[in-house]
Amino acid sequence: MPDISTRFEGLGVGFAPYLQPPGPEIVRWTVGEPGFATPKKILDVAIKELEAGNTKYTRGPGSMELCQEVASYLSKHHDIEVSAEDVVVTPGAKQAMLYSFLITTMPDDEVILLAPSWASYEPMLEFIGAKPVHVPVRKDNFHPDMDAIRAAITDRTKMILLNSPCNPTGAVFTPAEIQEILDIAIENDLWIVSDEIYSRMVWVEWPHVSPASLPGGMERTIVVNGWSKSWAMTGMRLGFLTGPPNAVRAAVKSQANSASHVPTFMMEAARVALTCDDSVEEFNLEYKKRREIMKAGLSELPGVRLVEPEGAFYIFADITGTGMTDTEFADGALEAGVQLIPASLITGGEGFIRVSYATNEEAIHEGLSRLRSWLLQ
């Protein structure tokens, strides 16, 4: 039997071991998936497009109507000014991230990750031969340590990867912090890849700011976003990217030689979704409510310490006060009937757990009750 390529040796799978669906008796706080049905208006359009026979090949980056809607959305919500020609719609934001990594790096180039960062970044970079450089964030609020970022830059550094609001920490970087990171990128002629999938989920007084919206930012920033989180469309696998013309041209080539395009019948549904601000606001009100319930409940548990969750729908909790490792805590919680993620599965996450409050209120209350009974027994 022939051997597989060595590129898979040592390649991690992130949180995957703890994302396996448990039995129905287990409360699941792991998966980053909205606890809502996809809005019916979006589903109706997708069904109508299927019935109309829109199942054939079409424009690779996405229909012009969809790409124009993305451009309008970016202008309206994030002050990013691009044209429809500057947008590539991808099979999920994760695919857009992979294209962005291919565009901004070559093998052995270094990429700065603000650790702890989303579990898929590191293996995706390693898969294409780039070198992740983990720069720890501040432990008091999970915001960037600018001196540490500057100290990590070498002549091999090609890109800084941002994710704000952040998975897994829930941090929302301030406008001043985004500006300073952009300044660092300009000073060192670096790319920025900005993962903005949670950009509509901000629970603090300062806004989400994209580096692409700031002077000098658009020419060196690739923005990645998508439909999964804000519109509860995770299984529909729809994302997009935008950036300077040379990056977009490369993304078009990446798509043409891999996925071709997203499902044709989903393009109009995706366009309509971007107009459904009422659904986004409705979901966000529920997320805020669930955030408060989860935050209050976890804060009462012995040995558990929280940093204020500022955005997205995650809480990154320090459990070192329990005397357990994060893996021991996660395994004990599972025995108690609650599935959560031990953060030592990612660089910089040791001693923390990640929980998602995107699930329904009943699951939050029941999970808190089970953890209380376990930890106070």
N, C-alpha and C positions, 0 to 999 in steps of 0.2 A: 504494500500500500504506500503511495507517495505521501511525503510529509506536506503539511500545510505551510504557508509562508511564515517566516519567523517574526513578521510584524505583529503577530497576535500574542507573542510570548510576553507575559507579564502585564498585558493590557487589562486595566481594571474595568469593572462594570458598575462602579459607583454604588448607589443605594440599592441596586437591583435585588440583593439577597433579602432585603427587608421590605420590598415592594410587592412581593408575591401575595396574591389575595389569600387571606386566612379563611378559616371556616366562618360560617354565618354567626357563630357565637362570639366572635372577636370584634371589638370596636376598633375601627381602622382610622388612625390619625397620620398615615404615612404619605399617601399619594397626593401630589399637588394638582388636584383636579376639582374644579368647581362643583359644589354640591347642588347644582341646579340643572334642570333640563335646558337644552338649547331652545332659545325663543322660537315659538311656533311660526312666527313670520319668516324666519330664516329657513326652517324646515319646509314650509310650504313652497318657497321659491325653488329649493333644491329639487323637490318632487316635480314641480311644474317643468323645470328644465330637463329632468329625466324623461318625462312624458313627451316633451317636445323633440326628443331625439338628439339632444346636445351631448353626445357621447363620442364624438370624433376628435381627431387631432385639431389643435388650434394654435394660436400664437404662443410661443414658448414662455416668455416672461409673464404671461397672463393677458387677458383681453384688454384692449385699450380702455374700455369703460371701467374695468376693475382697477387698473393701474392709475387712472385719473382719479378715482375715488380715494385710493390710498394716498395719492399726492395731496388731495384736498383735506383728507383727515389729518395728515401730518402737519399741514399748515394751520388748521383750525385748533388742534389740541396741543401741538408741540413746537410751534413756531419754526418748523423745518420747511424750507421752500425748495421743492423739487418739481420736476415735470413728470408726466406719465412715463416718458422714455427713461426716467431715472429709477424706475421701480421694477423689481423682479419678484414675482409671487412664487413661493417655494412650497414643497411638500412638508410643511411644518417649519417652525422657527429653528429647530435643531438642524435641519438641512441648510438653512440660511447661515447658521453659525459655521457649519463645515465649509461652505463655500467661502465665507469670510476668512477663515483660517488659511485655506488654500491660496486665497488672493494676497494675503498680507505676509506670508512666511514661506521660506524654503527650509528643507531639512537642516537641522542644527541651529536654526535661528531661535532666539529666545523670546518668550512671551511672558509678560508680567501678569500674574493672577493675584487678586487681592483675597488672601486666604483668611477664613474658609470661603470657598466659592462653590458654585454648583457642581455636582459630582461628575457631570459629563464633560466639562471643559478639558480637564487634564488628559483623560484617555483619548479624546478627539484630537488633541494636539499631538500626543505621542503617536497616534495612528498614522499621522502624515509626516512624522519625523521631526516636528518642532519640539522645543524644550520648554516646558512650563517652569517658571520661576515664581515660587510662592512668596509673596510679601505679606506678612501678617497685618491685619487691620488692628485698630485700637480695641482693647478688650472692654473698655468702659461703655462704648456705644457702637462698636463694629464699623466705625467710619475710617477712611483712609489715613494712614500714617505717611504724610508727604515726604518726610526725611527718609523713611525706609524705602519709598518708591525711588527717590533719587539715587540712593545708595545701591539699589539693585540693578541700575542700568549699566550695561556694558556695551562694547562695540558689536556684540551679537544681538542686542535687543532690537526688535523690529515692531513690537506692538504692545499696547496696554489694553487689557480686557476689562471693561466695566459692566456691572450689572446692578442697576439701581432703579427701583427698589430691588433688594437683593434676595435671592434664594441661595443660601438657607437662612440668613440672619435677620431678614426683615428690615435692614437699614435702608434709609433714603438719604443719599448724599446731598449735602446742601449746595445751592447754586455756587457759592464761593469755592467749595471743594471741587466741583466739576470744572470751574474755571481754572483752578490751580493745576489740576491734572492735564487739562488742555495745554496750559502754559508749558508744563514739563514735556508734553509730546511735541510741541512746536520747537522748544529749545533743542530737543534731541532728534528732531525729524522722524518721529515715530507715528505709526498708525494707531488709531483707537478703534476697537470694535466695541460697540455699545449695545448690550443686550437689554432691550427696553420692553420685554414682554409683560412686565407688571406695571407699566408706566401710568396706567389709569388708577392704580390701587395705592394711593398715598393718604396716610391718616394723620399727618403732621401739618404744621402751619406753613412750612416752606414747600414750594412746588417741585415736582420732578422737572429737571432741566436736562436736555440732551446736549452733549458737546457739539453736535451738528448745528445747533441753533445759535451758537456763539460765534463772534468774529474769528475767522481763521480755522473754525472747526470743521466745516463741511468738506474742505479739501483733503482732510486726512481721517475722516470718520466714516465707518460703515455702521449704519443703524440697522439692527435686527428687531423685528417685532412680529406679531401674529395674532391669530384669532382665538387661540386655545383658552386663554385664561379669562379675559374680560367678557367673552360672549359664550362661554361654556361650550366650546367646539373642539375639545381636545382630540377626539377620534376622527375628526374631519381632516386633520393634518394640513393646515394652511398657515403659512408664514410669509413674511416678505422682508426684503432688504432694500436699502437705498444707500447711495454714497456718491462720491465723485465719479465722473464719466468713465475713467479708466477702470475703476473697481466694478462699476455696473457692467461694462463690456465683458469683463472677465467672468462675472457672475452669470451672464447670459450664456457664455461658452460652457461654464460648469453645468448649467441646467441642460443645455442642448445635448451634452455628452453623458448625461446620467439619467435624470428623471423625465426629460422632455418638457413636461408641464404638469401642473396640478389637474385634477379631474375637471373636464370641461363643464360639466353640469354644476360644479360647485362654484364656478367663478361669479355668476350672478348672485348666488346666495351670499358669497363673501362680500360682494359689493353692497348688497342690501344691509348686511350686518353692520357695516361701518356707519350706517345712518341710524342705528338703533341705540341712540344715547339713553333712551328711557330704560332699556334693559340693563345697560351698564350701571346706571345710577341705582336702579332697584337692587341689583346684586351687591353693589358697594355698601348700601345701607345695611344689608344683611351681614356682610363681612365685618363691618364695624361692630355690630351687635355681638356676633360670635367671637370676635377678638376680645371684647370686654369680658365675656363669660369665661373664655379659656384663660385669659390673663389673670383674672381674679382667682380662679380655681387653682391654677398652677402655683400662684404666689403663696397659697395657704399650705402647700405640701412641705413637710419637713425636709430641709437640706436642698431645696430647689430655689435657685436665684434667677430672676429674669432681668434682661435688659429690655427697655421699652421697644416693642415691635412697631416700627414706623410705617411699614408698607408691605405689599404683597399679602399673603395669607399664611405666614409662618411665624412661629415663635421658636427662638433658639435659646434653650434654657441650660444653665450651668447646674449640673447635678453632683458636682464634686462634694458638696456638703452632706450628701447621703452616705459617704464612705464607699460608694460603689464606683466602678468604672462605668463609662457610658454604655458599653456592651452588656455588662452585668445588669445595669438598670433596665436596658431595653429587653433583655431576656426575662428579667423578673416581671416587668410590666406585661409581657406577652403571656406569661403564666397567670397573671392576674386578669387577663382578658383584654389587654390594650396593645395594639401594634403601633409602635413609634420607631424612629430611626436613631441609632447611635451615631453620632457625628464623627467618631474616629475613623469611619469609613472614608473620610476625605481629609486631606492635609489641613492641619490647623483646627480641626474640630474636636480634638480629644477633650473629654470631660463635659461635652455638651450633648443634648438631644435635640432633634428637630421634630416639631409637631405641626401639623396642618390644621387650621381651623376652617378650612373650606368645606368640611363635612357639615352635616346637619346638626341642629342644636341638641336633638335627642342624643346623638352619638357623643357630643361634647360633655353633656351632663353625666351620661352613664359612664364614660371613660374616667371622668374626674372622680366619680363615686368609687369606682373600682381601684383607682390609684390610691385614694385616701385609705380605703380599707386595707390595702396591701402594705402601705408604708407606715400605718399607725397600728398595725397588729402587734 
